[in-house]
Amino acid sequence: MAISRFSDLLDEARRQPDPQHLLFVFTHAELPDHPSEAQRHRFEQGEGGVLTPVLCVDKAPEALTDMAALVEESRATGIDWDIVFVAALAGEGAEAQAEHHLNRMVESLKMGNIESFLAFDRQGEAVSIG
C-alpha cells in the first residue's frame, strides 16, 4: 500500500499482525549556519533550509485518531514544528525499545539520513524531501 496521508499510515499500522509502535520525531525548518544569499532567498520562498529535531514521542496506533489530534497534542508542548518523521517498531515489547530507537532516529536525521522514515506535514500529507 502506498502511504500518501497520515491516515494511511495509521490504517496500515493497525492492520499488521504484530503490535506496532510508532516513533515520531518532529522537526523545525531553519536556515543553516552561515547561509549564502541563495540559501537565504530559497528559505524565504519556503524552500530549502535544514530540518532540526525539536520533539520526540512514541505512540501506539490505537492511541492516535488523526493528524489533527497529533498536531493539537504537540501544540500543548509549545514547540513549533514543520515536518514530522515517522518510523515503526513491531512486536511485543516494542514500547520498551522506543527511547533507544528514537535517539537513533534523531541522530540519523541530524546526519541527513531521512530515507528510512516517512515524513508528513502538519496537514497529514506525505512529504517527499530530496
Secondary structure as GFF3:
##gff-version 3
##sequence-region A 1 130
A	DSSP	alpha_helix	6	15	.	.	.	ID=ss1
A	DSSP	beta_strand	20	30	.	.	.	ID=ss2
A	DSSP	alpha_helix	37	44	.	.	.	ID=ss3
A	DSSP	beta_strand	50	59	.	.	.	ID=ss4
A	DSSP	three_ten_helix	61	63	.	.	.	ID=ss5
A	DSSP	alpha_helix	67	75	.	.	.	ID=ss6
A	DSSP	beta_strand	83	90	.	.	.	ID=ss7
A	DSSP	alpha_helix	94	110	.	.	.	ID=ss8
A	DSSP	beta_strand	118	121	.	.	.	ID=ss9
###
